[in-house]
Each structure stands twice: as C-alpha cells, then as structure tokens.
C-alpha cells in the first residue's frame, strides 16, 4: 500500500474529503482533465492528424489510458524508464523521443521492443543506428526508427538534410530496423507568449522541416510519420499541415508557463488548469503575511512562482520561503489551517516530485492514481 493510500484511502468517495487531505498534496480535477483530453482529441481528429501525447508530462498509466480511449494512437516517452512503466501498464504505441545510446539501455530497449507493440525510437547518428540494429534479435519484431531533426537548438537531432539522408541509408541497410519517419520538436518556441511571435518562429522552422523532408523524399526515404509539435504550437502546426501526428503534453494539466501564453490568438482559453497543489497555512502571526507548507520541495521552480487560485484574494502573491515553506503576501487575514491552492509553475517536473495524483470531483476525493513513471529517468 502506498503512503498516499495509507493516509487518504479511506477518504475516497467521502463528501468534502479534499479538505481532509494531508498537505502539500498534488490534486487533479477529473472533469477538467477529461475536458482537456477531449478538446485536443477533437482538434486533431478534425484535421485528420494522429495524436501521440507526451507522457513525460503526467507519467501516468491511468491518464494514458484516458488519452487512448479518447482517440490517441499511443504515447510519447522522454526516457526509456517511462516507456517501460507505461508498457507494464499495458499501454502500446510508445515512441521514445530521446536517443537511447548506452549498451545497458540498448539491451533494455531491445527487450522492450519484443513485448511492446508498435515501439519506435529516435536516432540522430549512424553509430547509434548500427548499435540498435545489432542489439535487436534477427527473429524479433523490427524496431521502428525515426530520425530526429535538430530544429536549431542543438540539443539532439541531425544537423542537416544531408545528414538525415546518410542516417536513413544506414537504417535501411539493417533488416532488424524499420525506418518510419522524422521527428521535429521546436521546444524553444513553445513558450513564446505572443501568438504572433510564436507563429512567425514556427513558420520559419517549418520551412526548414519541409526542405529536409523534400531531400529525404528525393533520396527515396519519404517519411511515413512526421511527428512533433507541442501544447504551445499545436494550433499553428495544425494550420501549417506538415505533421502527421502531434506530441502535445502539458495541455492535460496546463501550468503557469502555458497559461501565460496566448495559445490561439483568441479570447477564449482552449484548455483548463486541472492540476493543483493544495497547501495549508501553518503560521499567520505577521501583518499581511501567512506561511504555508509548500516550498521548493512542493513544486518545480524553473517556471517562476505559482499562482494562488483559491484561499486568498486575487491580489495576493506567493513567494518562496525555503525548502518546506512559502509565503502568501496580501490583504487577507488568513488563519492557521486555512487551505491555499496553487497552480504548478511547470507541470512536468512538479509531477515528478509526487507519488500520486489525488483525483477530485469538486471537493470530493474520488480516486488516487500513482505517478507510474515517477523517477524513471534512466
């Protein structure tokens, strides 16, 4: 039994049980989550584009199953350990978006390919393709391979169209590998707050992607799959019509970084915040300040401070006060024990700090879902 289930299992189904949770605690609004999943699935289906959401956001078998039930063809995983965790939960159609290069990891990947239907992995160097080819058993299912194209951030990916062709030819020489297509993820553009600025940046990068695809096609390696995009650029990428599938992730939760972006160039927000951190006031002895039990250890800090969404007035602000503590600064007269609800500044690494999602409907705890791939970063 998990510690979260030990502490809170008896609260499941009890009216108003959210208020009885030990804090800090990661809370997930089930109805908002399902609306977000349905909204993205509808957008992709309307353009006949496949949806392969990124599990690095939620690391959850339960959420992956909901996405597949809504029409997703599989899930993306940033790390091999995430893919193993989802495969253990019966999730298929997995795609690894980062290269797998070390001998022990390649051995694990080869084993996973034998038990996970539709597994694919990116490569960006011929030497990596060669090692993968020799690790896969000749009588096993051929491993699907996708060429990673660098969009200009120099993190991973081939550096030119010529390099993409060289890599495709290497893959084609090996009967244990199956060339499937290309990946192009513009991570640096996802959080450009202005829609116009983000669209201009993506249009520029998409033109480069088109040139690489044209060169591959002329060389006899037309990609069957063109995968990429993200929550920040999904509408733009659907309009541009190059991707055959979307790797969107954070749309299921939304966080401060994405809520600060104009995703659609329209007044309405396409997705709702569904992920929250509930905390409690533990000290309120100063004028205009109260201390809560959520600090650096309760959320990722690379996205700035969280936004207070409940428990204090709109003018109240949060500041970090240390590993275990935060402060609510504002006009409210908070008292010890008051609940203060925060949004996550950056959802992906925040989720990785917790063992479980406490799933609520209204103020009632309805379930506890494990963060299935928490810590599976190898």
Protein Blocks (a to p, Z undefined) as FASTA:
>chain_A
ZZklmmmmmmgopahklmmpccddddddfklmmmmmmmmmmmmmmnopacdddfklnopa
klmmmmmmnopabdcdfbfklmmmmmmnopahiacfbdcfbfklmmmmmmmmmmmghiac
ddfbfklmmmmmmmpcfkbccddddddddehlopgccfbfklmmmmmmmmmmpmkbccfb
dcdddfklmmgmblklmmmmmmmmmmmmmmmmmmmmmnopacfbdcedjfklmmmmmmno
mafbdcbfklmnopaklmmpcfkopabdfbdcfbdcddddfbdfbghiacdfbdfklpcf
klopaddfbhpafkbccddebjkbccdddjbdcdehiacddddfblmlmmmmpfbdcdde
hjacfbdcddfkgoiaZZ
